[in-house]
Each structure stands twice: as structure tokens, then as C-alpha cells.
């Protein structure tokens, strides 16, 4: 594996780790997995989306 490929893999692994290990990902794993694997968003952007969704979820209780 060349240096460029190794660097790209390392960066992607770190992005996935940041998205999937944040506290909001534990609350909304399906959204976290979608953002991590189905988008090209940066980790920073994914974390912002997860934080907004978590806040919205707390503000709007699910009706039984």
C-alpha cells in the first residue's frame, strides 16, 4: 500500500471513529451509521447534525 492510500485510509478511519463513538451516536445509532457510511460529510459536520438531531429529539417527545 502506498503512502497516499495509507494516509487516506487512516483519515477515513478517524472520521468514522469520531462519528460512531460520540455520545449522540449512542442515542441515534441509525442516523450516526447513515452519516458515517452513506455520506461524504466531514466528521465535524456529522457531529453537528447529530447534536442538532439529539436536541430536537429531546425537545419533541415521542408520542406513544
C-alpha positions in Angstrom: 0.0 0.0 0.0 1.4 3.3 -0.9 1.8 6.3 1.5 -1.1 8.2 0.0 -3.5 5.3 0.2 -2.5 4.6 3.8 -3.0 8.2 4.7 -6.5 8.3 3.2 -7.5 5.1 5.0 -6.2 6.5 8.3 -8.2 9.7 7.8 -11.4 7.8 6.9 -11.0 5.5 9.9 -10.6 8.5 12.2 -13.7 10.2 10.6 -15.7 7.0 11.2 -14.5 6.7 14.8 -15.4 10.3 15.6 -18.9 9.9 14.2 -19.7 6.5 15.6 -18.2 7.0 19.1 -19.8 10.3 20.0 -22.5 10.3 22.7 -25.2 11.3 20.3 -24.4 8.2 18.2 -25.4 6.1 21.1 -28.8 7.8 21.2 -29.3 7.6 17.5 -27.2 4.8 16.0 -29.1 4.5 12.7 -28.5 8.2 12.0 -24.9 8.0 13.0 -24.3 5.0 10.8 -26.0 6.7 7.9 -23.9 9.8 8.2 -20.7 7.8 8.7 -21.2 5.3 5.8 -23.6 6.9 3.3 -22.3 10.5 3.2 -19.1 12.3 2.4 -19.7 14.8 5.2 -16.7 15.7 7.4 -16.7 14.4 11.0 -17.3 17.9 12.2 -20.4 18.3 10.0 -21.7 14.8 11.1 -21.3 15.7 14.7 -23.1 18.9 14.3 -26.0 17.1 12.6 -26.1 14.5 15.4 -26.1 17.2 18.1 -29.0 19.1 16.4 -31.0 15.9 16.0 -30.4 14.9 19.6 -31.5 18.3 20.8 -34.6 18.2 18.6 -35.4 14.7 19.8 -35.3 15.9 23.5 -37.4 18.9 22.7 -40.1 16.8 20.9 -41.0 13.7 22.9 -42.2 10.7 21.0 -46.0 10.1 21.4 -47.0 6.6 22.5 
